[in-house]
Amino acid sequence: MIKRSTILTLYFDAQRKRFKKALNLCYDVKSRWNSTYCMINSFIVLREIIENLFSNKHQLHITQQQVKKLTNFELASDDWHVLLVLFSILKPFYLATTAMSGRQYPSIGLAYYLLARLRSFLQQHNKKESLLEKRLKQLLLKKFLNYFDNENEQMELLMVNK
């Protein structure tokens, strides 16, 4: 919505300059592995600016329809909590895919190690984790095992190359 409105874009860019934030909002793209993590990261980094936008929406020269749309997008404290939890759970995946995407070094040897570390991360639960964190890890572990434990040929190839 911000990108489609000149007024909102100018407001957002001015706020980014004011708070000295070079990062802009990122999109979630299904075909890009780390885009969800990058999108959440941009929301967290730009949280103060996003909250200012919601707070000042009535002072901006935008239509009532745009105000209503912004109101529908407004994030509550619970929404921010979910974003922070997702960010912490997706971070190891971001770091692993970044490491495996190296061009200056062979990365196939890292794959098996990083997959084992990711599995361990998803299986570990500590008492400080919220129910949401535990549940998200369980759901990710289920998908992780589906793709890696049920694909014997794929894992055997990784073990041969490690």
VOVEX-7019 format. One record per residue (C-alpha): residue in three letters; x, y, z. Coordinates in Angstrom, 3 decimals. Example, Ala and Ser with C-alpha at 12.3 -4.5 7.8 and 13.67 -1.06 7.14 Angstrom:
BEGIN
ALA/12.300/-4.500/7.800
SER/13.670/-1.060/7.140
This chain:
BEGIN
MET/0.000/0.000/0.000
ILE/2.880/2.356/0.821
LYS/4.482/1.774/-2.585
ARG/1.204/2.543/-4.376
SER/0.691/5.922/-2.702
THR/3.018/8.849/-3.342
ILE/1.946/10.506/-0.075
LEU/2.631/7.381/1.985
THR/5.915/6.720/0.176
LEU/7.112/10.285/0.811
TYR/6.046/10.074/4.471
PHE/7.777/6.723/4.937
ASP/10.972/7.880/3.200
ALA/11.063/11.073/5.267
GLN/10.661/9.030/8.457
ARG/13.443/6.667/7.372
LYS/15.765/9.666/6.880
ARG/14.698/11.134/10.227
PHE/15.492/7.877/12.044
LYS/18.593/7.231/9.880
LYS/17.321/3.879/8.579
ALA/18.719/2.824/5.214
LEU/16.628/-0.350/5.080
ASN/13.291/-0.221/3.292
LEU/10.333/-2.576/3.656
CYS/10.902/-5.907/1.920
TYR/8.377/-8.106/0.157
ASP/7.667/-11.750/0.874
VAL/8.252/-13.702/-2.349
LYS/7.319/-17.394/-2.471
SER/10.199/-18.312/-4.763
ARG/12.867/-16.563/-2.637
TRP/13.994/-18.699/0.292
ASN/14.816/-15.952/2.747
SER/12.271/-13.343/1.732
THR/9.943/-13.994/4.695
TYR/12.842/-13.585/7.107
CYS/13.985/-10.401/5.306
MET/10.443/-9.010/5.321
ILE/10.047/-9.642/9.056
ASN/13.503/-8.179/9.692
SER/12.533/-4.999/7.828
PHE/9.347/-4.715/9.897
ILE/11.293/-5.101/13.144
VAL/13.996/-2.614/12.128
LEU/11.386/-0.121/10.921
ARG/8.875/-0.753/13.715
GLU/8.970/2.781/15.080
ILE/8.360/4.238/11.620
ILE/5.524/1.785/10.937
GLU/3.897/2.622/14.263
ASN/4.282/6.354/13.519
LEU/2.571/5.835/10.174
PHE/-0.388/4.181/11.872
SER/-0.505/6.881/14.566
ASN/-0.367/9.739/12.070
LYS/-2.645/8.290/9.393
HIS/-5.371/10.856/10.116
GLN/-2.950/13.785/9.696
LEU/-1.790/12.639/6.261
HIS/-3.577/13.924/3.185
ILE/-4.947/10.558/2.119
THR/-8.467/9.396/1.318
GLN/-10.810/7.922/3.894
GLN/-10.575/4.648/2.022
GLN/-6.779/4.669/2.456
VAL/-7.143/5.511/6.158
LYS/-9.539/2.589/6.547
LYS/-7.153/0.277/4.700
LEU/-4.236/1.384/6.900
THR/-6.386/0.771/9.975
ASN/-7.015/-2.793/8.789
PHE/-3.245/-3.339/8.407
GLU/-2.380/-1.906/11.812
LEU/-0.298/-4.228/13.947
ALA/-1.214/-4.857/17.580
SER/1.325/-5.785/20.265
ASP/0.433/-9.470/19.798
ASP/1.208/-9.160/16.086
TRP/4.630/-7.701/16.878
HIS/5.227/-10.562/19.312
VAL/4.441/-13.121/16.601
LEU/6.832/-11.348/14.224
LEU/9.611/-11.453/16.823
VAL/9.046/-15.170/17.436
LEU/9.004/-15.922/13.706
PHE/12.166/-13.869/13.276
SER/14.021/-15.847/15.944
ILE/12.896/-19.191/14.512
LEU/13.669/-18.300/10.891
LYS/17.088/-16.791/11.656
PRO/18.968/-20.141/11.729
PHE/17.428/-21.008/8.339
TYR/18.514/-17.639/6.964
LEU/22.065/-18.163/8.229
ALA/22.190/-21.730/6.874
THR/20.966/-20.801/3.401
THR/23.345/-17.842/3.326
ALA/26.260/-20.135/4.227
MET/25.240/-22.701/1.609
SER/24.957/-19.996/-1.044
GLY/28.669/-19.188/-0.999
ARG/30.400/-18.710/-4.321
GLN/33.960/-18.396/-3.076
TYR/34.083/-21.799/-1.370
PRO/32.605/-25.263/-1.830
SER/29.341/-25.468/0.064
ILE/28.172/-29.080/-0.431
GLY/30.249/-30.151/2.569
LEU/28.408/-27.638/4.726
ALA/24.972/-28.878/3.722
TYR/24.893/-32.034/5.840
TYR/26.321/-30.235/8.876
LEU/23.887/-27.316/8.565
LEU/20.902/-29.613/8.083
ALA/21.891/-31.509/11.238
ARG/22.177/-28.217/13.129
LEU/18.784/-27.049/11.877
ARG/17.193/-30.341/12.917
SER/18.777/-30.020/16.357
PHE/17.535/-26.434/16.677
LEU/13.979/-27.487/15.834
GLN/14.068/-30.441/18.243
GLN/15.444/-28.487/21.208
HIS/12.978/-26.875/23.554
ASN/13.812/-24.886/26.629
LYS/11.587/-23.796/29.475
LYS/11.774/-20.126/28.431
GLU/10.152/-20.799/25.062
SER/6.547/-19.799/24.707
LEU/3.871/-22.179/23.523
LEU/3.894/-20.332/20.182
GLU/7.646/-20.914/19.751
LYS/7.334/-24.591/20.602
ARG/4.407/-25.068/18.237
LEU/6.106/-23.277/15.350
LYS/9.220/-25.383/15.847
GLN/7.099/-28.550/15.850
LEU/5.396/-27.550/12.608
LEU/8.697/-26.688/10.942
LEU/10.262/-29.922/12.190
LYS/7.426/-31.921/10.661
LYS/8.035/-30.292/7.257
PHE/11.807/-30.543/7.683
LEU/11.603/-34.291/8.365
ASN/9.233/-34.729/5.445
TYR/11.726/-33.174/3.034
PHE/14.941/-34.598/4.458
ASP/14.200/-37.822/6.352
ASN/11.732/-39.138/3.793
GLU/14.145/-38.385/0.959
ASN/16.681/-41.156/1.613
GLU/18.434/-40.733/-1.721
GLN/18.930/-37.017/-1.132
MET/20.393/-37.530/2.361
GLU/22.630/-40.368/1.183
LEU/24.099/-38.087/-1.475
LEU/24.815/-35.445/1.160
MET/26.481/-37.997/3.441
VAL/28.691/-39.234/0.597
ASN/29.807/-35.658/-0.126
LYS/30.494/-34.603/3.447
